[in-house]
Amino acid sequence: MPESDGIREHLRRIEDQGYTVLEGVVAPDLVDALLADLDRMVAERDVRPSKNDFEGRSTYRVYNLLARGRLWEQVPVHPAVLPIAEGVLDDGLLISSLSSIDIRGGEAAQPIHADDQLIPLDKPHRPIVCNTMWALTDFTEANGATRLVPGTHKADADPEYGRHYDSIAAEMPKGSVLVWNGSLWHGGGANRTGERRVGIAMNYCAGFIRQQENQQLGIPVEIARCFDERLKRLVGYGIYRGLIGHIDKTDPIAALGESGDVRVVWDRG
């Protein structure tokens, strides 16, 4: 897909500062539907906060959202967001994880971290993770907006866990999306209000990196069969650059009942 001037500007910001904000790009009716569905799942599944500081002791999370209902299929392929992630990585990117983060009043700030710091590569390196946060409520400094340390995606090390770092709040109105390079130092903010700060963590990784959530095992095959072609590829039913991910020189999409004919890189010449 050709890059528009708007996409190029967002990619320039990510390259320079490590992040950008797509303000008001998600339709209000979709935002409201996603929030209502999250509340339904939290109640039906009796979701509780974790017992660790990273996930949050007053934060409600639901994981593996693509397995929870067809509404969520709209999120990874959103036309205002996916092209930015493809520009940071490439069009062979994968869905790494799709989960919700509902920060309630009284939650402490999450430790500053980088989303790719468990991957054993020297830094800085080319982008291998591109993550996004969808604002289903307004994000303010007071209610726990994501904290960012601009420029740290170019650092030669990861942050020390639990150490204080000066950061800024990624404030944005409901319906906006924060996009960042996975090497950027960041963390959820403290919620000093009585209101919720609800976001969707729609995370992508390069096609040659193992996904954070195991999409092929976590999403039942009967659900994946109903995905459109792009989403099937995004969860991993495809081959990266004619080689990575093949099954006996067959496209994994054959597991969903489609044609698996493909020319792997060795057959080209």
C-alpha positions in Angstrom: 0.0 0.0 0.0 1.5 3.4 -1.0 2.3 5.6 2.0 0.2 8.8 2.3 1.7 12.0 3.7 -0.1 11.3 7.0 1.4 7.9 7.3 4.9 9.1 6.5 4.6 11.8 9.2 3.6 9.3 11.8 6.4 7.0 10.8 8.8 9.9 11.0 7.7 10.6 14.6 8.1 7.0 15.5 11.6 6.9 14.0 12.5 10.1 15.8 10.8 9.9 19.2 9.8 6.3 19.3 6.0 6.9 19.3 3.0 8.7 17.7 -0.6 9.3 18.5 -3.4 8.7 16.0 -6.1 11.0 17.4 -9.7 10.0 17.1 -9.3 7.4 14.4 -11.6 4.7 16.0 -15.3 5.2 15.4 -17.2 6.0 18.6 -19.7 3.1 18.0 -16.8 0.6 17.8 -15.1 2.0 20.9 -18.4 1.7 22.9 -19.0 -1.9 21.6 -15.5 -3.0 22.5 -15.8 -1.5 26.0 -19.2 -3.1 26.6 -17.9 -6.5 25.4 -14.9 -6.2 27.8 -17.2 -5.5 30.7 -19.3 -8.5 29.7 -16.2 -10.8 29.7 -14.8 -9.4 33.0 -18.2 -10.2 34.7 -18.7 -13.6 33.0 -15.2 -14.8 33.5 -14.9 -13.3 37.0 -11.6 -11.6 36.0 -9.6 -10.4 39.0 -6.4 -8.2 39.2 -3.1 -10.0 39.4 -0.8 -10.2 42.4 2.2 -8.6 40.8 3.4 -5.1 40.2 3.8 -5.5 36.4 0.3 -6.5 35.5 -1.1 -4.4 38.3 -2.9 -5.1 41.6 -5.9 -2.9 40.6 -5.8 -3.6 36.9 -8.2 -5.9 35.1 -6.8 -7.7 32.0 -8.4 -10.0 29.5 -6.0 -11.9 27.2 -6.4 -13.7 23.8 -9.2 -11.5 22.7 -9.4 -12.8 19.1 -10.7 -16.1 20.6 -13.5 -14.2 22.5 -15.8 -13.0 19.8 -16.0 -11.8 16.2 -16.2 -8.1 17.3 -12.4 -8.3 18.0 -11.5 -9.2 14.4 -11.8 -5.5 13.5 -9.0 -4.4 15.8 -5.8 -5.9 14.2 -6.8 -4.9 10.6 -8.0 -1.3 11.4 -7.3 0.7 8.3 -5.9 3.7 10.2 -3.6 1.6 12.4 -2.3 -1.4 10.5 -0.5 0.6 7.8 1.5 2.4 10.5 2.5 -0.9 12.0 3.4 -2.3 8.6 5.5 0.8 8.0 7.5 0.3 11.2 8.0 -3.5 10.6 6.9 -4.7 7.1 3.8 -6.3 5.6 4.9 -9.7 6.8 4.2 -8.7 10.4 2.3 -10.9 12.9 -0.2 -10.3 15.7 1.9 -10.7 18.8 -0.9 -10.3 21.4 -4.3 -8.7 21.7 -5.5 -7.9 25.3 -7.2 -5.3 27.4 -5.8 -3.2 30.2 -8.4 -1.6 32.6 -6.6 0.5 35.2 -8.8 1.3 38.2 -8.5 4.0 40.7 -5.6 3.7 43.2 -3.3 1.7 40.8 0.4 2.4 41.1 2.5 3.2 38.1 3.8 0.2 36.2 7.6 -0.2 36.2 9.2 1.3 33.1 10.1 -1.3 30.6 10.7 -2.0 26.9 8.4 -4.5 25.2 11.3 -6.3 23.4 13.7 -6.5 26.3 13.3 -10.3 26.8 14.5 -10.8 23.2 18.3 -11.4 23.4 19.5 -8.9 20.8 22.1 -6.1 21.3 20.6 -2.6 21.2 19.8 -0.5 19.4 18.5 -2.7 16.6 15.9 -2.4 13.8 12.3 -2.5 15.0 11.1 -6.0 15.7 8.0 -5.1 17.8 5.4 -2.4 17.1 2.8 -2.0 19.8 -0.4 0.0 19.9 -2.7 1.2 22.7 -6.3 1.9 21.8 -8.0 4.4 24.2 -11.5 3.2 25.0 -11.8 6.0 27.6 -10.0 9.3 27.7 -6.3 8.9 28.7 -5.1 11.6 31.1 -2.0 12.0 33.3 -4.2 11.7 36.4 -6.0 8.5 35.4 -3.0 6.4 34.3 -2.2 7.4 30.7 0.8 5.4 29.3 4.1 6.9 30.4 6.8 7.3 27.8 10.5 8.1 27.8 10.9 9.7 24.3 13.9 8.7 22.3 14.8 5.6 24.3 14.1 3.3 21.4 17.7 4.3 20.3 19.2 3.4 23.7 22.0 0.8 23.9 20.4 -0.9 26.9 17.1 -1.7 28.6 15.7 0.1 31.6 16.5 -1.2 35.1 13.4 -2.8 36.5 11.8 -0.8 39.3 14.0 2.3 38.8 12.5 5.8 38.4 12.9 7.4 35.0 11.5 10.8 34.0 8.6 10.3 31.6 5.7 12.0 29.9 2.0 11.0 29.8 0.6 10.0 26.5 -2.7 11.9 27.0 -5.3 11.3 24.3 -9.0 11.4 23.9 -11.2 8.3 23.7 -11.0 6.7 20.2 -7.3 7.5 19.7 -4.5 5.1 19.3 -0.9 5.3 20.6 1.7 3.5 18.4 5.3 2.9 19.5 8.5 1.1 18.6 8.8 -1.9 21.0 12.2 -0.7 22.1 10.8 2.5 23.6 10.9 2.7 27.4 7.3 3.1 28.8 4.8 1.9 31.4 1.2 2.3 32.5 0.7 5.4 34.6 -0.7 5.6 38.2 -4.4 6.2 38.4 -5.0 8.9 41.0 -8.7 9.3 40.2 -11.9 7.4 40.8 -12.4 6.7 37.1 -11.2 3.8 34.9 -8.6 4.1 32.2 -9.4 1.3 29.7 -7.1 0.5 26.8 -6.7 -2.3 24.2 -3.1 -3.5 23.7 -3.0 -4.5 20.1 0.6 -5.6 19.6 2.5 -6.7 16.5 5.9 -8.3 15.9 8.1 -9.0 12.9 7.3 -12.1 11.0 10.5 -13.8 12.1 9.9 -13.2 15.9 8.0 -15.6 18.1 4.6 -14.1 19.1 3.9 -13.1 22.7 0.6 -15.0 22.8 0.6 -18.3 20.9 -2.0 -17.5 18.3 -2.2 -20.9 16.6 -2.8 -22.8 19.8 -4.7 -20.0 21.6 -7.3 -19.4 18.8 -9.4 -22.5 18.0 -9.1 -23.6 14.4 -12.9 -23.3 13.9 -12.7 -19.6 14.9 -9.6 -18.9 12.7 -11.4 -20.4 9.7 -13.9 -17.6 9.9 -11.2 -14.8 9.8 -10.7 -12.9 6.6 -7.6 -13.6 4.5 -5.5 -10.8 6.0 -6.3 -11.7 9.6 -5.5 -15.4 9.0 -2.1 -14.3 7.8 -1.6 -11.9 10.7 -2.2 -14.6 13.3 0.4 -16.8 11.7 -1.2 -18.9 8.9 1.3 -17.8 6.4 5.0 -17.9 5.4 7.4 -15.0 5.9 9.6 -14.2 2.9 9.0 -17.5 1.3 10.5 -19.7 4.0 9.8 -19.0 7.7 6.8 -20.9 9.0 6.3 -23.5 6.2 5.0 -27.0 6.8 6.6 -29.5 4.4 6.9 -26.7 1.9 3.2 -26.1 2.2 1.5 -22.9 3.3 0.1 -23.3 6.9 -3.2 -21.8 5.7 -3.9 -25.3 4.4 -4.7 -26.2 8.0 -7.7 -23.9 7.7 -9.0 -25.8 4.6 -7.6 -23.4 2.0 -5.1 -24.1 -0.8 -1.6 -24.4 0.6 0.3 -24.2 -2.7 3.3 -22.0 -2.4 6.7 -21.6 -3.9 9.2 -21.5 -1.1 12.4 -19.5 -1.6 14.4 -22.5 -2.6 12.1 -23.1 -5.6 12.6 -19.7 -7.0 15.2 -19.2 -9.7 
